[in-house]
Every structure is written in C-alpha cells, then in structure tokens.
C-alpha cells in the first residue's frame, strides 16, 4: 500500500512521524489520519504539503507511486540538453550574457512573437536612417541622414522611436550586417544592447560596466567616458515584410 511506503519513507528520513509532522507544518493527527485512512481521502492541501516536505511528485502519489522530483526533472532533460547546461555553466559572465541574448531572440522567433500577433493592420510612420550604425568601427549618424518610412503597426514598431540598418559583424551572432534595428527611447542597462554615439559616429554595442562591448570576440571593448551618448535601446529587428511598398 502507498500509505505504508509513505510511512517507511518518513521513518527513513526522520526519527518519527511526529517530527516529520512538525517539519511539514501539519498537525500530527492529520498526518496520522492520512497514513491510516488513505491518501485518496486526504485534503489536497495536506497532500501538497506532505509532498513538498518529502520532495516527491504530487501527481505520482495520486497514482499510487512515490517519485522524487529530482528524478522527474532529470528524466525530462535529454543528454543534449544536459550537455548544453554543462557548457553554459563553464562560461564566464560575458559568455553567459551573450548566450542569454541569442536565446531570447531565437525563443521569440520560434514561438511566434507577440509583436506580430499584435499587428493592427494600420500603417505608421517611422524614422529610418540612411546611414548604418556600425557594429565595428562607427558610422556617422547625423539628423539629415533620416527619412520617414511606412511600416505595419504592432507592439514592437509602435514602441520604436526610429530604425537603422546594421553595418559590420561585431554583434554577430545576435545581429547581422544588413539587419534593420528598431530603437526605442528607453534607457540601456548593463547587459542590454543600445545605439551609442562616439565623436559623431554611431555604434551598436552591448553596455558593460565600464565599456561598450561587441559580441564578436574579434573586437576590442570601447572604454566608456562622459562624451559617449546613448541614443536608445535596441528592442528588435524590423522585418522586411513589415515595411509598406
């Protein structure tokens, strides 16, 4: 019987049923009743409390089995996923941050982004830079380089202040040469991607604690100083089919 197995597990881990009842924050009489009358007659909240204290799966107990949650989680993770976890844990903080950024982008692409789902069918005007923001050495971003384009309104485009294409490969594998970035008038926190102006030239970079960082390791960090201006936060990519003919 499952109740006998539960009692044996409790006694294996604890000195007595009474001690376990205190740890599980459950009256001893209630726990004793569950073990004597049967799990199926117990209040669900008490079963959840019991399972949480023993770290066993609630659904499995309802089916007359005792399954540790740790074993359940381990069984759900494939060897490939486990290998990815081990590699991720071996990365430094910079590497983990890069993987997190790319994972967020690919997750949004695969599940179907909320921005596309929120399309209204309305066209809005968006400022588009004729000059690219360099992912490498910097590109001039003057006000005269902007023109207005019509794009589909959705949660992403309506959030953007302007858009501009990427030039170079220093932000690969997150952003590639030719991608059109949507820029919002929002602060760029450490670990986020933004558009920065340095001596009149625009850069797409990840903000670090003391420098602007590329995702491509071939590029050196750019030390930050008071002359660097943040022009906004990169919130996504403007897809070509969102642009009106």
SULUR-V265638 format. One record per helix or strand. SS is the DSSP state (~ for helix, > for strand). FROM is the first residue (numbers start at 1). TO is the last residue. Records with the same first field share a line. If there is no record, write none. Layout:
BEGIN
SS = FROM-TO, FROM-TO
END
This chain:
BEGIN
~ = 2-13, 17-23, 28-37, 39-41, 44-54, 58-62, 69-76, 79-90, 93-111, 114-117, 143-145, 157-159, 240-242
> = 56-56, 68-68, 123-134, 139-140, 146-152, 162-167, 180-184, 193-198, 201-207, 211-213, 222-223, 229-237, 243-243
END
